[in-house]
Amino acid sequence: MTAILQSESSECGLACLAMVSSAYGLQQDLVTLRRRFSVSLKGATLQQLMAHAGAMGFSSRPLKLDLDELKELQTPCILHWDMNHFVVLKRVNRSGALILDPAVGERRLPFSEISRHFTGVALELTPNTEFKSQAPAPRVSLRALTGKVLGLKRSLLQIFAVAVVLELFAIVAPLFNQLVVDDVLSSGDRDLLAVLVIGFGLLLLVQTALALARSWMVILLGQTLSLQWMGNVFAHLVRLPVEFFEKRHLGDISSRFGAVGAIQKTLATAAVEALLDGLMAVAALLMMLIYAPTLAAVVIAAVAAYGLLRWAAYQPFRDAAAERLVVAARESTHFLETLHAITPLKLFGREEERRARWQNLIVEVQNRDVRTAKMSMGLNTAHGLIFGVENLLVLWLGAKLIISSQFAGAGLAGGMTVGMLFASISYKTQFSSRYCAGATRTR
């Protein structure tokens, strides 16, 4: 059972019913429930929820209980929250409970936090003989989401082709360090140095020109897609019935429309860059394995540790982003509605009341940002520690391999050389940075 987010401020009860029913095999989306059960602008009452649940094949059991009795409830069940909201209680443990909030998403809350929201009213739902499971509805395709977009495939292929060539240049670049250190400095060959500088200088010019071409193509693609996608979404928005706007806050509609830009950037740019980062990381890893498998093992271990850390941090960051979107939408709605109603507010002397309410809302946004910043700070600190230790180990093991090769008499004919260590470090940096960049884009 996963969280189902409400798209209207008044449909938290329907979202809770959809989540509970999915736990028992009845997959219902909000669109279906919205058409089946009418909900007023003030939302659904507990009695209405029981009636809706009975029509879906559930037997309802409303309860009045204390906080320490939550563990005795049959989960999943519905809790009354903040006197004007419903959430789903998924699981209770010793330290707190797992809450599925239709307004935010999945939240793990301690009992101290739950006590500030839980009103003491719960609703247990049990399938009866009339209950029938149902397969989930087919998902909306990407084409249906974005509408018709002209020139997308051709532009993406062009950007991908240019980017692949750039990545090949990036793979060749560390060889310059190795050749200069091992062949030029050891022999004092100035002619070879001049040839290497001229050759890699020409490669640098070609690489710079291709990078400019790719940047320009990305700009053109972004502008074209932004115009088409936002035009499609706006055209769909103005065709919606009046009921759609009556049941949603103005700030919520505005924030969701503004998210089109983030979706467009993710699908058109971040997806291609993440794919290229993955290919580049694989190529850099192969070069490291060729140069020094021992050093490659250290880098792989560090990247794996960072990957586990990001995996563990994904859900908290996702919940934080969803909660930030909700509280920011409330603040934006209050701000816009205050501006629209400024004349009657002044006539009735309610300016200070609106200002105080806005102050509380903006503080909620700032508090959410501070909590997110704390998580980011912890993740960045762990990132610096992991790859700092990795860098020390690579230098230490690389130096030991060079010393062992020199004492074994291998010299420059085999084993690890100083130039090979420089090239390995370059490939290590490319592998780590591309992996972390790809992980950040797909978070």
Residue pairs with C-beta under 8 A, 6 or more apart in sequence:
1 19
1 20
1 22
1 23
1 76
1 88
1 90
1 100
2 19
2 22
2 100
2 106
3 19
3 100
3 101
3 102
3 105
3 106
4 15
4 18
4 19
4 22
4 29
4 30
4 100
4 102
5 15
5 102
5 103
5 104
5 105
5 322
6 12
6 14
6 15
6 30
6 102
6 103
7 30
7 248
8 34
8 39
8 247
8 248
9 43
9 247
9 248
9 249
9 252
10 39
10 40
10 41
10 42
10 43
10 44
10 247
11 30
11 33
11 34
11 39
11 43
11 44
11 102
11 247
12 43
12 85
12 86
12 87
12 102
12 103
13 39
13 43
13 44
13 48
13 49
13 52
13 78
13 86
14 30
14 33
14 34
14 37
14 39
14 44
14 52
15 30
15 86
15 102
16 49
16 78
16 86
16 87
16 88
16 100
16 102
17 28
17 33
17 49
17 52
17 53
17 56
17 78
18 28
18 29
18 30
18 33
19 76
19 88
19 100
19 102
20 53
20 58
20 76
20 77
20 78
20 88
20 125
21 27
21 28
21 56
21 58
22 28
23 76
24 127
24 131
24 133
25 133
25 134
26 56
26 57
26 131
26 132
26 133
26 134
27 134
27 135
27 136
27 137
28 56
28 134
29 136
29 137
32 137
33 52
36 55
37 44
37 48
37 52
37 55
39 48
39 247
41 246
41 247
43 84
44 52
44 86
46 62
46 80
46 121
46 123
49 60
49 78
49 86
49 123
50 60
50 62
50 123
53 60
53 123
53 125
54 60
56 131
57 127
57 128
57 130
57 131
57 132
58 125
58 126
58 127
58 128
58 131
59 125
59 126
59 127
59 128
60 123
60 124
60 125
61 123
61 124
61 125
61 126
62 121
62 122
62 123
62 124
63 73
63 121
63 122
63 123
63 124
64 120
64 121
65 72
65 73
65 120
65 122
66 120
67 111
67 114
67 115
67 118
67 120
70 89
70 92
70 97
70 114
70 118
70 122
71 92
73 89
73 92
73 122
73 124
74 124
74 126
75 89
75 90
75 91
75 92
76 88
76 89
76 90
76 100
76 125
77 88
77 89
77 122
77 123
77 124
77 125
78 86
78 87
78 88
78 89
78 122
78 123
78 125
79 86
79 87
79 88
79 89
79 99
79 118
79 119
79 121
79 122
79 123
80 86
80 118
80 119
80 120
80 121
80 122
80 123
81 87
81 101
81 117
81 118
81 119
82 117
82 119
83 119
85 103
86 102
87 99
87 100
87 101
87 102
88 99
88 100
88 102
89 97
89 98
89 99
89 122
90 97
90 98
90 99
90 100
90 106
91 97
91 98
92 98
95 110
95 111
96 108
96 109
96 110
96 111
96 113
96 114
97 108
97 109
97 111
97 114
98 106
98 107
98 108
99 106
99 107
99 108
99 109
99 114
100 106
100 107
101 107
103 326
104 319
104 322
104 323
104 326
105 318
105 319
105 322
105 323
106 315
106 319
107 319
107 323
142 267
146 229
146 232
146 267
147 228
147 229
147 232
147 233
147 236
148 228
148 232
149 225
149 228
149 229
150 228
151 224
152 225
152 268
155 217
155 220
155 221
155 224
156 221
156 268
156 272
158 217
159 214
159 217
159 218
159 221
159 272
160 272
160 275
160 276
162 210
162 213
162 214
162 217
163 214
163 272
163 273
163 276
164 276
164 279
165 210
166 207
166 210
166 211
166 214
167 276
167 279
167 280
167 283
169 203
169 206
169 207
169 210
170 207
170 280
170 430
171 280
171 283
171 284
171 287
172 203
173 200
173 203
173 426
174 287
174 422
174 423
174 426
174 427
174 430
175 423
176 196
176 200
177 419
177 422
177 423
177 426
178 417
178 419
178 420
178 422
178 423
179 192
179 196
179 419
180 193
180 196
180 419
181 417
181 418
181 419
181 422
182 412
182 417
182 418
182 419
182 420
183 189
183 192
183 419
184 190
184 192
184 193
184 196
186 412
218 269
221 268
221 269
222 264
222 265
222 268
222 269
225 264
225 268
226 260
226 261
226 264
229 260
229 263
229 264
230 257
230 260
230 261
230 264
233 257
233 260
234 257
237 253
237 257
245 253
249 329
249 330
249 333
250 332
250 333
250 336
250 337
251 328
251 329
251 330
251 331
251 332
251 333
251 334
251 335
251 336
252 329
252 333
254 329
254 332
254 336
255 325
255 328
255 329
255 332
266 441
270 441
270 442
271 441
273 437
273 438
273 441
274 437
274 438
274 441
274 442
277 434
277 435
277 437
277 438
277 441
278 434
278 438
280 430
280 434
281 430
281 431
281 434
281 435
281 438
284 427
284 428
284 430
284 431
284 434
285 296
285 299
285 300
285 427
285 431
287 423
287 427
288 295
288 296
288 299
288 424
288 427
288 428
288 431
289 296
291 416
291 420
291 423
291 424
291 427
292 398
292 401
292 416
292 420
292 421
292 424
294 397
294 401
295 394
295 397
295 398
295 424
295 428
298 390
298 393
298 394
298 397
299 390
299 394
299 428
299 431
299 432
301 390
302 386
302 387
302 389
302 390
302 432
303 431
303 432
303 435
305 386
306 382
306 383
306 386
306 387
306 435
306 436
306 439
307 435
307 439
309 379
309 382
309 383
309 386
310 379
310 439
310 443
313 375
313 379
314 443
316 375
317 372
317 375
317 443
320 368
320 371
320 372
320 375
321 372
323 368
324 365
324 368
324 369
324 372
327 361
327 364
327 365
327 368
328 365
330 361
330 364
331 358
331 361
331 362
331 364
331 365
334 354
334 357
334 358
334 361
335 358
338 345
338 354
338 358
345 351
345 354
383 436
387 432
390 428
390 432
394 424
394 425
394 428
395 425
398 416
398 421
398 424
398 425
399 421
401 415
401 416
401 421
402 415
402 416
402 417
402 418
402 421
404 415
404 416
405 411
405 414
405 415
405 416
405 417
408 415
